[in-house]
């Protein structure tokens, strides 16, 4: 049973992002919708096909994954880092909340935000390209694992960071490039051998590929690979965040 | 030995890199007392209470609250502690009421309406219940911090510089509230720069400097042991030199020869001085005696501590 402390933190974090919906919900939806309209639709996307499906439909899973990844990461990273800056982290550190409860509260809220964004984006894209949901359970589990993994990663970065620049480093210079180069806009089959090899060592490629299997029933790699990788990332980042919290690193001097 | 310690600190050390902020602190805080921890900036006051409250981890030593270790039994000890931090913090996403309810929730407590109203009224925040914390004045934000520290009804309340930057009126109101809390059984530990605050509120005082406790004693005892006094006699007729009978007692002239001043050490008396005035035939118009205040004793202890005498005092008086 989840204690009142963890539920309070979870509810507080959810209310926090719901109070600035323009920034936390609308903005990513607008941005990703623009990607969809420009890449998938306007630039002749509806005329092309990838793996036998229209290009507009092909890019939906990647854009949904991109939205889930970045919002899961940003929710924990920005919330925890701002708490550190404002000093309200003290409220949590003096409380009897267990490490697992603190993590559950932060990650739970970030997952809610990320999945809300993912669902809204899927619905918006559906208006343009049609509503694809080939394997709903598989897609839901994939996106849930991805959200948990990246929210825990955001937690770790916020604990470690001493400036907003450091908080933004990972999403700007690593996550976003890896996501864009991870098969959001193309199939690995269509790439020259050298680029294909690079794509195949990008972990985010397998996450996007797994979600694509869940939504469209097409994938470059066996879907189990994406699922296993998402689970492994999830365990590693949650384990890392827990270990950081337990050690008191940068939080308890 | 202090009866029924609520907080026990033993051989506590804290190191930040090469800097040793606490260098072997031993201290007991008794149930129901108001304990003032005094020291200059960087003395280790905040570090000490932060370790007890769980904000920092000790490098060595042991801290127990209600007999439980603050690291291995942190869930129990933190429920017993309320901390009002030195730095004002507030979450601009929430109202005063929401902030209090959230803090109570972290402690596993559902804040009852009566308790909420009681806290808001006591801290003069009832009119701001639905106000966003961002809109509060500095004094209100500080009072909200006190409210947040009280929502779970802690046994021990730590106030780290509670009245820093607070106006006189509010300071008096906060002092009254601290006394009320103590009457209800809450143990209070406060750190302060205002010696007046410690003199006004504290039952016992600890003086800390450079990570060491120089003295821990009851306030009255500290004043009795260390607090000398000064007698100032205003003369009917100004004098150019101090008569021999009085100069033997260390008297000096002040205010252009209109006043004769004499000091007496801790426990000393002015009986011989009054006799000397009569013996010398000096006509005295008025007499005033002043006691050393805690502030003077504090400065004296710090000086002693820095030239080595403080450690002797600590050995003699520490509990």
Interface residues (C-beta under 8 A of the other chain):
Chain A: X3 X4 X5 X7 X8 X9 X11 X12 X15 X16 X19 X20 X83 X86 X87 X88 X90 X91 X92 X93 X94 X95 X96 X97 X98 X248 X252 X253
Chain B: X14 X16 X50 X53 X54 X55 X56 X57 X74 X75 X76 X78 X79 X81 X83 X85 X87 X88 X89 X90 X91 X93 X94 X102 X103 X105 X106 X107 X108 X109 X110 X148
